[in-house]
Amino acid sequence: MIIISAENLSMRFGLRGVFKDISFRLASPSSLTVTGPNGSGKSTLLKIIAGLLVPTSGRVRMESDSDEIKAESRRKLMAMVSPEMNFYDELTGAENLEFFMKASGSRLKPEEIEEALNEVGLQGRGDDYLKAYSSGMRMRLKYALAILKQPEIMIVDEPSTNLDASGRKIIYDLMHRHQQNGILIFATNEDDEIAIANERINLAR
């Protein structure tokens, strides 16, 4: 069982306080949503949890069977989906997935990539170059990459950004499945997405 906990997380950028004394504890399987208005620090909190930012104070702890998981090992257990993620336009969808998985130390069979593309509704589009992808297709590709990583913890910033109705259904199904087996942490203000989570942190001041 994986446990992730935050202990009194606070964040400041210069003189501006973003949030203060955020704490939680999640044990798999479970899910947490982070809500709040624009500028309240939702994306910042997710980046701290993912190890991409260092908080001004407080800490994030991960453990497995009571043994603490060190920072250098945590990223292998996580996958993050964010509008800020970028792929390479000069590569195809499948080549992008292969590239980023190799960068994380994994080599995949072509059929594994095809299966992930099919799961997010990109069947038959793996050989298309990214420059031909719409914003919604790019978002789906980010989820395909997360699926391939098989993470214990999935972190998602604004899950349905740029997705149409069919894309949202696919992603909501994926989120439901993940929280039944691992840990799902996501930021949103959409009521139908908030309803997916077991727990909630509201950063509204």
SEMAR-554282 format. One line per 2 residues: number of its first residue (from 0); their letters; for each residue x, y, z of N, C-alpha, C. Coordinates in steps of 0.2 Angstrom, whole numbers, plus 5000, padded with zeros to 4 digits. Layout:
N
NUM) A) X,Y,Z,X,Y,Z,X,Y,Z ~ ...
//
This chain:
205
0) MI) 5004,4994,5000,5000,5000,5000,5004,5006,5000 ~ 5003,5011,4996,5006,5017,4995,5003,5023,4999
2) II) 5006,5026,5003,5003,5032,5007,5007,5038,5005 ~ 5003,5044,5004,5006,5050,5002,5003,5055,5007
4) SA) 5007,5059,5010,5005,5064,5015,5008,5071,5014 ~ 5005,5076,5016,5007,5083,5016,5007,5085,5023
6) EN) 5012,5088,5025,5013,5091,5032,5014,5098,5032 ~ 5008,5102,5033,5009,5109,5034,5012,5113,5028
8) LS) 5010,5111,5022,5013,5114,5016,5011,5122,5016 ~ 5016,5126,5015,5015,5133,5014,5019,5135,5008
10) MR) 5017,5140,5004,5020,5143,4998,5020,5150,4998 ~ 5025,5153,4996,5026,5160,4995,5030,5161,4989
12) FG) 5028,5166,4985,5032,5169,4979,5033,5176,4981 ~ 5040,5177,4983,5041,5184,4986,5037,5186,4992
14) LR) 5034,5191,4991,5030,5194,4997,5023,5191,4997 ~ 5021,5187,4991,5014,5185,4991,5013,5178,4993
16) GV) 5009,5177,4998,5007,5171,5001,5002,5167,4996 ~ 5004,5161,4994,4999,5157,4990,4994,5153,4994
18) FK) 4997,5149,4998,4993,5145,5003,4997,5144,5009 ~ 4994,5141,5014,4997,5141,5021,4994,5134,5024
20) DI) 4999,5130,5027,4997,5125,5032,4992,5120,5028 ~ 4994,5117,5023,4990,5112,5019,4992,5105,5021
22) SF) 4988,5101,5024,4990,5095,5026,4984,5090,5024 ~ 4987,5084,5022,4982,5078,5020,4986,5072,5021
24) RL) 4982,5066,5021,4985,5059,5021,4981,5055,5016 ~ 4984,5052,5011,4980,5047,5007,4983,5041,5007
26) AS) 4980,5035,5007,4982,5028,5007,4978,5025,5001 ~ 4982,5022,4997,4979,5019,4991,4974,5013,4993
28) PS) 4968,5012,4990,4966,5017,4984,4962,5023,4987 ~ 4963,5028,4984,4959,5034,4986,4960,5040,4981
30) SL) 4957,5046,4982,4957,5051,4978,4956,5058,4982 ~ 4959,5063,4979,4959,5070,4982,4958,5075,4976
32) TV) 4953,5079,4977,4953,5085,4972,4955,5091,4976 ~ 4958,5096,4972,4960,5102,4975,4956,5108,4971
34) TG) 4952,5112,4974,4948,5117,4971,4950,5124,4974 ~ 4947,5129,4970,4949,5136,4972,4949,5140,4966
36) PN) 4948,5146,4967,4948,5151,4961,4955,5152,4958 ~ 4955,5155,4952,4961,5156,4948,4966,5160,4953
38) GS) 4972,5158,4953,4977,5161,4957,4977,5159,4964 ~ 4973,5154,4966,4973,5151,4973,4979,5146,4975
40) GK) 4982,5144,4969,4988,5139,4971,4987,5132,4969 ~ 4981,5131,4965,4980,5124,4964,4985,5120,4960
42) ST) 4988,5123,4955,4993,5120,4951,4999,5120,4955 ~ 5001,5125,4959,5007,5125,4963,5007,5120,4968
44) LL) 5001,5118,4971,5001,5113,4976,5002,5106,4972 ~ 4999,5105,4966,5000,5099,4963,5008,5098,4961
46) KI) 5011,5103,4959,5018,5103,4957,5022,5101,4963 ~ 5021,5104,4969,5024,5102,4975,5023,5095,4977
48) IA) 5017,5092,4976,5016,5085,4977,5020,5081,4973 ~ 5020,5083,4966,5024,5079,4961,5032,5080,4962
50) GL) 5034,5084,4966,5041,5085,4967,5044,5090,4962 ~ 5040,5094,4959,5042,5099,4954,5044,5106,4957
52) LV) 5041,5107,4962,5042,5113,4966,5044,5112,4973 ~ 5048,5116,4977,5049,5115,4984,5045,5120,4988
54) PT) 5041,5118,4993,5037,5122,4996,5041,5127,5001 ~ 5039,5133,5002,5042,5137,5007,5043,5134,5014
56) SG) 5038,5130,5016,5039,5127,5022,5034,5120,5022 ~ 5035,5116,5026,5032,5109,5026,5035,5104,5022
58) RV) 5032,5098,5021,5035,5093,5017,5030,5088,5015 ~ 5032,5085,5009,5028,5079,5007,5031,5073,5008
60) RM) 5028,5068,5011,5031,5061,5012,5027,5056,5009 ~ 5031,5051,5006,5028,5045,5003,5031,5039,5007
62) ES) 5027,5034,5008,5029,5028,5011,5025,5022,5008 ~ 5029,5016,5008,5026,5010,5006,5028,5005,5011
64) DS) 5022,5002,5014,5023,4997,5019,5028,5000,5025 ~ 5026,5006,5027,5029,5009,5033,5036,5012,5031
66) DE) 5039,5010,5025,5046,5012,5024,5045,5019,5019 ~ 5049,5024,5021,5048,5030,5017,5052,5029,5011
68) IK) 5048,5032,5006,5051,5032,4999,5055,5039,4998 ~ 5061,5038,4996,5065,5044,4995,5063,5048,4989
70) AE) 5065,5054,4989,5063,5059,4984,5065,5056,4977 ~ 5071,5053,4976,5074,5051,4970,5070,5045,4967
72) SR) 5066,5042,4971,5062,5036,4969,5055,5038,4968 ~ 5053,5043,4970,5046,5045,4970,5043,5046,4963
74) RK) 5047,5049,4958,5044,5051,4952,5043,5044,4948 ~ 5046,5039,4949,5045,5033,4946,5038,5030,4947
76) LM) 5035,5032,4953,5028,5030,4955,5023,5035,4953 ~ 5025,5040,4950,5020,5045,4948,5019,5047,4941
78) AM) 5014,5049,4939,5013,5052,4932,5008,5058,4933 ~ 5011,5063,4929,5007,5070,4930,5004,5072,4923
80) VS) 4998,5074,4923,4995,5076,4917,4993,5084,4918 ~ 4996,5088,4913,4995,5095,4914,4995,5099,4908
82) PE) 4991,5104,4907,4991,5108,4901,4998,5111,4899 ~ 5002,5111,4904,5009,5114,4903,5013,5109,4900
84) MN) 5012,5103,4900,5016,5098,4897,5016,5099,4889 ~ 5022,5098,4886,5023,5099,4879,5026,5093,4876
86) FY) 5024,5091,4870,5027,5086,4866,5030,5089,4860 ~ 5033,5085,4856,5038,5087,4850,5034,5087,4844
88) DE) 5033,5093,4840,5029,5093,4834,5032,5089,4829 ~ 5038,5088,4829,5042,5085,4823,5042,5077,4824
90) LT) 5039,5075,4829,5038,5068,4830,5030,5066,4830 ~ 5029,5059,4828,5022,5057,4828,5020,5056,4835
92) GA) 5013,5055,4836,5011,5053,4842,5014,5047,4846 ~ 5015,5042,4842,5018,5036,4844,5025,5037,4846
94) EN) 5029,5041,4842,5036,5042,4843,5037,5047,4849 ~ 5032,5051,4850,5032,5055,4857,5032,5051,4863
96) LE) 5027,5046,4863,5026,5041,4868,5032,5037,4869 ~ 5035,5035,4864,5041,5031,4864,5047,5035,4867
98) FF) 5048,5041,4865,5053,5045,4867,5053,5046,4875 ~ 5047,5048,4877,5046,5050,4884,5047,5044,4889
100) MK) 5044,5038,4886,5045,5032,4890,5052,5030,4890 ~ 5056,5031,4885,5063,5029,4885,5067,5034,4890
102) AS) 5065,5040,4890,5068,5045,4894,5067,5043,4902 ~ 5061,5039,4903,5060,5037,4910,5063,5030,4911
104) GS) 5066,5027,4906,5070,5021,4908,5066,5015,4905 ~ 5060,5016,4902,5056,5010,4899,5056,5010,4892
106) RL) 5056,5004,4889,5056,5002,4882,5049,4998,4881 ~ 5046,5001,4876,5039,4998,4875,5039,4994,4868
108) KP) 5034,4989,4868,5033,4986,4862,5028,4990,4858 ~ 5028,4990,4851,5023,4994,4847,5016,4993,4849
110) EE) 5014,4987,4851,5007,4985,4853,5005,4989,4859 ~ 5010,4990,4864,5008,4993,4870,5007,5000,4869
112) IE) 5010,5003,4864,5009,5010,4863,5002,5011,4859 ~ 5001,5006,4855,4994,5006,4851,4989,5005,4856
114) EA) 4989,5001,4861,4984,5000,4866,4983,5006,4870 ~ 4988,5010,4872,4987,5016,4876,4983,5021,4871
116) LN) 4985,5022,4865,4982,5026,4860,4975,5024,4860 ~ 4973,5018,4859,4966,5016,4858,4962,5018,4864
118) EV) 4965,5017,4870,4962,5018,4876,4959,5025,4877 ~ 4963,5030,4874,4961,5037,4875,4958,5040,4869
120) GL) 4956,5035,4864,4952,5037,4858,4956,5040,4852 ~ 4963,5038,4852,4967,5040,4847,4969,5034,4842
122) QG) 4964,5030,4842,4966,5024,4837,4967,5026,4830 ~ 4972,5024,4827,4973,5026,4820,4977,5032,4819
124) RG) 4978,5036,4825,4982,5042,4824,4989,5042,4827 ~ 4991,5037,4828,4998,5036,4831,5004,5038,4826
126) DD) 5002,5037,4820,5007,5039,4815,5007,5046,4812 ~ 5002,5050,4815,5001,5057,4813,5006,5061,4817
128) YL) 5009,5066,4814,5014,5071,4817,5010,5075,4822 ~ 5013,5077,4827,5010,5081,4832,5007,5088,4830
130) KA) 5010,5091,4824,5008,5097,4822,5001,5096,4819 ~ 4999,5090,4817,4992,5089,4815,4987,5088,4820
132) YS) 4989,5087,4826,4985,5086,4832,4981,5092,4834 ~ 4975,5092,4836,4971,5097,4839,4973,5097,4846
134) SG) 4971,5103,4850,4973,5103,4857,4970,5098,4861 ~ 4964,5095,4859,4960,5090,4862,4964,5083,4861
136) MR) 4967,5082,4855,4971,5076,4854,4977,5076,4858 ~ 4980,5082,4859,4986,5083,4863,4985,5081,4870
138) MR) 4979,5083,4872,4978,5081,4879,4976,5074,4880 ~ 4973,5071,4875,4972,5064,4876,4979,5060,4876
140) LK) 4984,5063,4872,4990,5059,4871,4994,5060,4878 ~ 4993,5065,4882,4996,5066,4888,4993,5060,4893
142) YA) 4987,5059,4892,4984,5053,4896,4986,5046,4894 ~ 4988,5046,4887,4991,5039,4885,4997,5038,4888
144) LA) 5001,5044,4889,5008,5043,4892,5007,5041,4899 ~ 5002,5044,4903,5001,5042,4910,4999,5035,4910
146) IL) 4995,5033,4906,4993,5026,4906,4999,5021,4905 ~ 5004,5023,4901,5010,5019,4899,5014,5018,4905
148) KQ) 5014,5024,4909,5019,5024,4915,5016,5019,4921 ~ 5010,5017,4920,5007,5013,4926,5008,5016,4933
150) PE) 5007,5022,4934,5009,5025,4940,5005,5022,4946 ~ 5008,5023,4952,5004,5022,4958,5000,5028,4960
152) IM) 5003,5034,4958,4999,5040,4960,4999,5044,4953 ~ 4993,5046,4951,4991,5050,4945,4989,5057,4948
154) IV) 4993,5062,4945,4992,5069,4947,4989,5073,4941 ~ 4983,5076,4941,4980,5079,4935,4978,5086,4936
156) DE) 4981,5091,4932,4979,5098,4933,4974,5099,4928 ~ 4968,5101,4930,4962,5102,4926,4961,5097,4921
158) PS) 4958,5091,4923,4957,5085,4919,4954,5086,4912 ~ 4949,5090,4911,4945,5090,4905,4947,5096,4900
160) TN) 4953,5099,4902,4955,5105,4897,4955,5103,4890 ~ 4952,5106,4886,4952,5106,4878,4949,5099,4876
162) LD) 4945,5096,4880,4942,5089,4878,4935,5090,4877 ~ 4932,5087,4871,4925,5087,4870,4922,5082,4874
164) AS) 4915,5081,4873,4911,5077,4877,4914,5069,4877 ~ 4916,5067,4871,4918,5060,4871,4925,5059,4875
166) GR) 4929,5064,4874,4935,5064,4877,4934,5065,4885 ~ 4930,5069,4887,4929,5069,4894,4926,5062,4897
168) KI) 4922,5059,4894,4919,5052,4896,4925,5048,4897 ~ 4930,5047,4892,4935,5043,4892,4940,5044,4898
170) IY) 4941,5051,4899,4945,5053,4904,4942,5052,4911 ~ 4936,5053,4912,4932,5052,4918,4932,5044,4920
172) DL) 4931,5040,4915,4932,5033,4916,4939,5031,4918 ~ 4944,5034,4915,4951,5032,4917,4952,5034,4924
174) MH) 4950,5040,4926,4950,5043,4933,4947,5038,4938 ~ 4941,5036,4937,4937,5032,4941,4941,5025,4942
176) RH) 4944,5022,4937,4947,5016,4937,4954,5017,4941 ~ 4957,5022,4940,4963,5023,4944,4962,5024,4951
178) QQ) 4957,5028,4953,4956,5029,4960,4954,5022,4964 ~ 4952,5017,4960,4950,5011,4963,4956,5006,4965
180) NG) 4962,5008,4962,4968,5004,4963,4974,5008,4966 ~ 4974,5014,4964,4980,5018,4966,4977,5025,4970
182) IL) 4981,5030,4969,4980,5037,4972,4979,5041,4966 ~ 4973,5045,4966,4972,5050,4961,4972,5057,4964
184) IF) 4975,5062,4962,4975,5069,4965,4974,5073,4959 ~ 4969,5078,4959,4968,5082,4953,4965,5089,4956
186) AT) 4966,5094,4951,4964,5101,4953,4958,5102,4948 ~ 4953,5105,4950,4947,5107,4946,4942,5111,4949
188) NE) 4938,5114,4946,4932,5118,4949,4926,5115,4945 ~ 4926,5110,4941,4920,5107,4938,4917,5102,4943
190) DD) 4910,5104,4944,4906,5100,4948,4906,5092,4947 ~ 4906,5090,4941,4906,5083,4939,4912,5080,4940
192) EI) 4918,5084,4940,4924,5081,4942,4926,5081,4949 ~ 4923,5086,4953,4924,5086,4960,4920,5080,4963
194) AI) 4915,5078,4960,4911,5072,4963,4915,5066,4962 ~ 4920,5065,4958,4924,5059,4957,4928,5058,4964
196) AN) 4930,5063,4967,4935,5062,4972,4932,5060,4979 ~ 4936,5056,4983,4934,5055,4990,4935,5060,4995
198) ER) 4940,5064,4993,4942,5070,4998,4943,5076,4994 ~ 4942,5082,4998,4943,5088,4994,4947,5093,4999
200) IN) 4951,5097,4995,4954,5103,4998,4952,5109,4995 ~ 4949,5114,4998,4947,5120,4995,4952,5126,4997
202) LA) 4955,5128,4992,4960,5134,4993,4957,5141,4993 ~ 4951,5141,4992,4947,5148,4992,4949,5151,4999
204) R) 4951,5157,4998,4952,5161,5004,4946,5164,5007
//
